[in-house]
Amino acid sequence: MLCHLTRRMISRAEDRGKKMPGWAERHSARCGACREYARFAASLKERLSGEKPALLAAVPDFPLNEARWAEAEARRGNREVFGRRLVAHPFPVAAAALVVVAGVLILFQTVLREPSPSPEERAAALAGLRSLTAAPDDFMGIVTEAESALAKEREILERSVVSAVEYLQARLNIKIERRDPAAKSL
């Protein structure tokens, strides 16, 4: 990882014509691979400028204006490098906006809050709630009626089963007897 960062610093120093950071110089002095990379990067400009005539000779109609190239290189060498711009990232901005909105809501709820109900109002509200949740007076009569309806339904079902058993006995010439519930438990 350190070699990778050192090589980036070497390349940046060669591209911009500035001095390498001290930690990168110390590392390249100790590390053979980084030292070789620094030598290669330093010789790259001369090697490429030496190949320029051969490259341009291969292109016959190429107008050669070396004064413009020197001017562009001088401009590039004097160019200032600006630091990172301060840009508001969306997540911290959204978090800050959420905190501000929550603070405003809490402030308005505490300032504009209605007074709490008095003990008399609370007692009246509880009495109203009890009257709503209380069972009606004729509740037991309704339950008894439902139970009697279920008993009638059971009797009708029993008679239907007995009738079906008698019909099967008559048609199939068999005798079906009811078991004794006391004998079942033994």
N, C-alpha and C positions, 0 to 999 in steps of 0.2 A: 504494500500500500504506500509506504514511504517512497519507494522507487518511482511509483506511478506519479505521485504528486511532485517529486523532484524533477522528473522528465517534463511534466507540464510547465513547471517554473522555468526550466532551461529553455524550452520552446518559446514561452512567452517573453523571456528576456531577449532572446535572439530576434524575435519578430518585432518587438517594440524598441529595441536598442537601449534597454534599461538594464540596471544592475540586478542580478539575481538576489533573492533574500538570503540572509546569512545561514539559516538552517539548511537551505538547499545547497549552498556552496560547501558547507561542512560535510553533508551527506555525499555529494558527488566526489569529494576528496577521499572519502573512505571506501565508497562503493565502486568497484571496477566497471560494472555495466553502466552505471550512470555517468562515470567519467568518460567512457567511450562514447556515450550518447552526446555528451557536451562537446566533445571534439568533433563528432560528426555534424552536429547542429552548427558549430562555428565555421566549419569548412563548406557548408551547404551553399552559402551566398556566393562564395568565390567559384565554386564548381558550376553553379547554374549560370553565373555571368560569363564564365569561360565557354559555355556551350551555346550562348546566345548567337554568335556569328554563324555557327554551323546550322542552327535551327532556322535562322533568317535566310540563309543561303538556299535552303530547301524550298522556300516560298519565294518565287522570282518576282512577283508583282507586289511585294509588301513594301509600303512606303516607310522608310526608316527615319524617324524623327527622334533622335536620342535626347534632344534638348527637352522635349515634352516629358520623356520618361524621367529625366533627372529632376524636372520640376515636380512631377507627381511624387517621386520618392522623397523629395525635400518636404513637401506638404505632409506626407504620411509620417515622416520622422518627427515633425514638430506638432503633430496632433496630440491634444490632451486626452487623457483617458479619464472618463467620468466614472464616478463610483455608482453604485447601485442606487436607483431612484427609490424614494420612499413611496410605495404604493400600498394603499389599503387593501388588504386581502378580504374576500367576502365573509369568511367564517368569523373572524374577530369583529368585523363591523356588525354582522347580524347578531352576535352575542351581546355586543354593547347596546344595540338598539333594543333587544329583548329586555335587558336589565333596566334600561331607561323606562320602557313602557310598563314593566312590572312595578317599578318605583312610583311612577305617576298613579297607577291604579291603586296601589296601597295607600298612597297619600290621600287620594280622593275618597277612598273608603273610610279612612279614619277621620277625615275632616268633615265629610258630608254625611256621616252615619246618623241614622235616626236613633233617638234615645231608646233604651231597652224598655220592655213593658213593665208596668208596675205590678206589685203582688196581686192586686185585685184583678187586673187584666189576665194575669197568668191563671188565677183560680177559675175565672170565667171560661177561659180556653180549655182547661182541663175538664171542667164540667161538661162542656159541649162535646168534647172528645169521648167522654164516658157515655154520654147519651147516644152517640152514634154507634159505639161499639157494643152496647148492651143488647142482650137477646130480647125479642118481643115477648109480651106477656103470654100470648097463646102458643109459645114455642113447644111446650110439653104436649099440647093437644095435637099439634102438627106431627110430632114425632110418633105419638100413639097411633094416629091415623095411618102413617106410613108403615108402621109395624103391622097393623091389622091388614093392610093391603098386601104386604108381603106374606103374611100367614095364609090369606085366601089364595094367593098365587101358588104357594107350596101345596095346599090341599088339592087344588086343581091339577097340578103336576103329578101328585101321588095317584089320584084317581085315573089319570091318563095312562100311567105306567101299569097299574093293576089291570086296567082294561086291555092293554096290549098283551100282557102276560096271559090273561084268560083267553084271548083270541088265539095266541100261539099254541096254547095247550089244546084247544078245541080242534085246530087244524092239523097239528102234528101228532096228536094222540100221545102226548107226554105229560108228565106231572112235574111242575116246577114248584118247589117249596121254598119258603123263606127260611133263611138260617137264623138260628137263635143268636142274638148279639152276645150273650154271656158265653156261649160255646166258642165264639170267635176269639175271645181274649185268652182262652186256655191253650 
